[in-house]
Amino acid sequence: MDFYIAGPPLVALLSGVAILIWPRLLNYIVAFYLILFGLLGLLPLLNG
């Protein structure tokens, strides 16, 4: 089993369950997602 491929769907599933249980958590999950993928998108530009 390749954990790299299973990673994003697993994170999405756990995030969805967490949002159902604690709706206020949605703001933090969205903010974390945007910050993380924004930094990952800029990382190649910063290293070059």
GUVOVEX-33694 format. One line per 2 residues: their letters; for each residue z, x, y of N, C-alpha, C, CB. Coordinates in steps of 0.02 Angstrom, whole numbers, plus 50000, padded with zeros to 5 digits. Glycine has a CB too. Layout:
N
a	Z:X:Y:Z:X:Y:Z:X:Y:Z:X:Y ~ ... .
END
This chain:
48
md	50000:50042:49940:50000:50000:50000:50000:50044:50062:50062:49952:50000 ~ 49957:50028:50109:49952:50066:50170:49994:50033:50224:49878:50072:50192 .
fy	50047:50067:50246:50093:50037:50295:50063:50034:50365:50157:50076:50296 ~ 50014:50078:50378:49983:50077:50444:49946:50011:50456:49934:50136:50452 .
ia	49912:49986:50405:49874:49924:50412:49922:49864:50414:49824:49916:50354 ~ 49978:49868:50376:50025:49812:50373:50071:49810:50434:50066:49816:50309 .
gp	50072:49862:50475:50118:49865:50531:50110:49811:50583:50110:49930:50563 ~ 50052:49806:50616:50044:49756:50669:50054:49684:50646:49976:49763:50699 .
pl	50027:49663:50588:50040:49594:50567:50114:49581:50553:49999:49577:50506 ~ 50148:49631:50526:50219:49624:50512:50259:49618:50577:50245:49684:50471 .
va	50242:49658:50626:50275:49653:50692:50262:49585:50724:50251:49710:50739 ~ 50200:49561:50718:50183:49495:50747:50222:49440:50712:50108:49482:50741 .
ll	50228:49444:50646:50265:49394:50608:50339:49394:50627:50258:49406:50534 ~ 50369:49452:50629:50440:49456:50648:50452:49434:50720:50466:49528:50638 .
sg	50406:49450:50764:50412:49428:50834:50407:49352:50839:50358:49461:50877 ~ 50361:49323:50802:50354:49250:50803:50416:49215:50778:50295:49230:50761 .
va	50446:49241:50725:50507:49211:50698:50564:49218:50749:50527:49244:50631 ~ 50568:49277:50780:50621:49289:50829:50613:49242:50889:50619:49362:50853 .
il	50552:49230:50910:50540:49184:50967:50560:49113:50948:50466:49186:50988 ~ 50547:49093:50886:50568:49026:50865:50643:49019:50866:50541:49011:50795 .
iw	50678:49072:50846:50752:49069:50843:50782:49076:50913:50779:49124:50797 ~ 50757:49125:50951:50782:49138:51019:50724:49135:51068:50819:49207:51022 .
pr	50709:49076:51096:50651:49070:51141:50654:49115:51203:50645:48999:51164 ~ 50713:49132:51226:50718:49176:51285:50693:49246:51269:50789:49179:51310 .
ll	50690:49264:51205:50668:49330:51184:50594:49341:51199:50681:49339:51110 ~ 50557:49287:51210:50485:49292:51222:50469:49338:51281:50455:49223:51234 .
ny	50507:49332:51334:50495:49375:51393:50501:49448:51376:50544:49357:51449 ~ 50551:49466:51338:50562:49536:51320:50509:49561:51272:50631:49545:51290 .
iv	50489:49519:51225:50437:49540:51176:50371:49551:51211:50429:49487:51121 ~ 50353:49506:51256:50290:49513:51293:50292:49575:51338:50275:49450:51335 .
af	50348:49586:51372:50354:49644:51416:50350:49708:51376:50420:49641:51455 ~ 50385:49711:51319:50383:49771:51277:50312:49783:51251:50432:49763:51217 .
yl	50278:49730:51230:50210:49736:51205:50164:49765:51259:50184:49668:51180 ~ 50168:49737:51319:50124:49759:51373:50138:49832:51393:50132:49714:51433 .
il	50201:49850:51396:50219:49919:51414:50196:49967:51360:50294:49925:51425 ~ 50209:49950:51297:50192:49995:51242:50117:50006:51238:50218:49966:51176 .
fg	50078:49952:51238:50006:49961:51231:49974:49987:51294:49974:49895:51211 ~ 50004:49976:51351:49980:50007:51412:49989:50083:51410:50017:49978:51473 .
ll	50048:50105:51387:50059:50177:51380:50015:50208:51327:50132:50190:51363 ~ 50005:50173:51271:49961:50200:51219:49889:50204:51244:49965:50156:51156 .
gl	49869:50157:51286:49802:50159:51313:49792:50215:51364:49785:50094:51345 ~ 49845:50232:51400:49841:50285:51450:49852:50355:51421:49890:50273:51504 .
lp	49882:50359:51363:49899:50423:51333:49840:50471:51326:49930:50413:51266 ~ 49781:50449:51302:49725:50495:51298:49703:50520:51367:49666:50461:51264 .
ll	49710:50479:51417:49691:50500:51485:49739:50552:51513:49687:50440:51531 ~ 49803:50547:51495:49853:50594:51520:49849:50661:51486:49922:50565:51511 .
ng	49829:50662:51422:49825:50725:51385:49761:50764:51401:49828:50711:51311 ~ 49709:50730:51423:49645:50763:51434:49642:50793:51501:49587:50716:51425 .
END
